[in-house]
Amino acid sequence: MRQFLIIAFTLALLVFQDATPHCYGAEAQDNADIELILVTAAGPSLVRLKVAVDRTPVTEAWEKAFAEIHYFFDRDGNGSLDRQEVSGRLLSDFVMRQWAWGQFTPTSGRTPQWDAIDQDRSGEVSVEELSGYYRSRGLGRGVITIGYPAWTLQLTEALVRIVDTDSDGTTTRQEWENIGHLLKQHDANGDDLIGPGELVLQAVYPGASGSILLNPTSLDRYDSEQFQRLPALVPEPSDISPVWPKELLRRLDANGNLALSLSESGMDSQLFTKLDGNHDQALSISEIAHWRDLADAKPITVAFSDNTAIVSVADQADGMPEANLPYRLLKDGLQLSLMSSPGNARGEQIAAEKRLSAQFDSIDADKDGRATSEEIANSNLLEFARMKTIADRDGDGVLVREEFDAWINCHQAVAEAHVFVTILSYGQGLFELLDRDRNGGLSSSELLAAPSILEEADALDVNGTLATSQLPHQLHVVVSRGMPARLLSGTTTRAPDWFAAMDRNQDGSISRKEFLGSEEQFTRLDKDGSRSISVLEADCQ
């Protein structure tokens, strides 16, 4: 089945014209699928991601999945679940997360306790109650994962060491203007890209994946050092008691008085006044909690189709990416890049279905559409045996094809709703700052632009010397269906065929070495004189 995924990204900085006090706004923007709060010394900024699967908001896709699960376990078909129907059999949230990466073990994790799902104590569980339970366990929107690449500091030190030609311990703007020439000798494989392994021996890049799960319902998730050094928070869904305001207060409360002044908050004065409901010139935790409800929104979309994605931005002035490069936002010492990546959820789902269907056929030797407990035990297929304990809806010891198909429908609905947001935190990485297209290599055009990139990031002091302590913190966000197929940008540029054929290193530009035409032709196409031809220049020939 052909899948189409549209991800609508909304990036908003808080700007408000209405300064009416104690008016938090009638419409809280809780329809967003996933939100990130970027936290810098200059205050918070909101990143809002609105995700849809097959033109359906991912929140609705999850509600469909929860309804499928409810329907499956509702054996008597009365529209509600009783203790007997769910006892020891209902899926854990751990299991449903495992399905996103192909682990099909329905008996893993702790099954929900009855008191946790029967919220109104009626002795019956409705679809809404079951959905509420799973959403309280962090399902229903997206899976947030974090990774910390290991080579950031070494790459920064290697670049500075190469550029510092006079070995005085500092690098000037003039030295950075010569970086392209200086790094040519390090292009060991001759691909016109300077890769991490050519700067630091045996460097594996990015060297990290989203291996740390950020559970959106864990009250102590910000206590660990690995989360505290992440300059971002993930607010809870609207129906879960919020923890993020307390953490935001902890990070910004410089004087420790358990409230934020205007200067500590970094907010616009009009917004601050609007949040300050009791007019005491300080924001309490309860007042901070209304902050995200007032964000203005400007959409960024990423359209997935057949494992490809097209990035577009509604307002080009806000950073329209060229040639499908990652969207970048540089603000207050933090640079955020956003990109899409093909995920593996659909592929893993199809593989699991085919595998289990083939196992059913092999067990059902007489082709009567039934797999008995004895036949399953004799097959030694442990995965199928575990599935049967759940999929046998009527508990008669025989798994019929109709029960199997209904169980597969549950698996399919959950797998199709899975969206991952992977956050790689590179710290103050110089290599990552220069690698504008996030492909894991520095091209000639990126090296040529190094001085202007450093100036834009305010990383050069008044004397034009690089101050590594002023490099912006780099956050790279990858949105995918299931776990991402890649964390670096690919070659999904909309380029002419001749361009794609000449771009041997697939960095999105053509060097003179790659160009097969004459010097005159190359110069005519290289309109900015960077000694490389971009996709935009190729399109304008």
Summary of the structure (lengths in Angstrom):
residues: 541
radius of gyration: 26.7
end to end distance: 39.0
largest distance: 83.6
contacts: 1677
relative contact order: 0.16
helix: 37%
strand: 20%
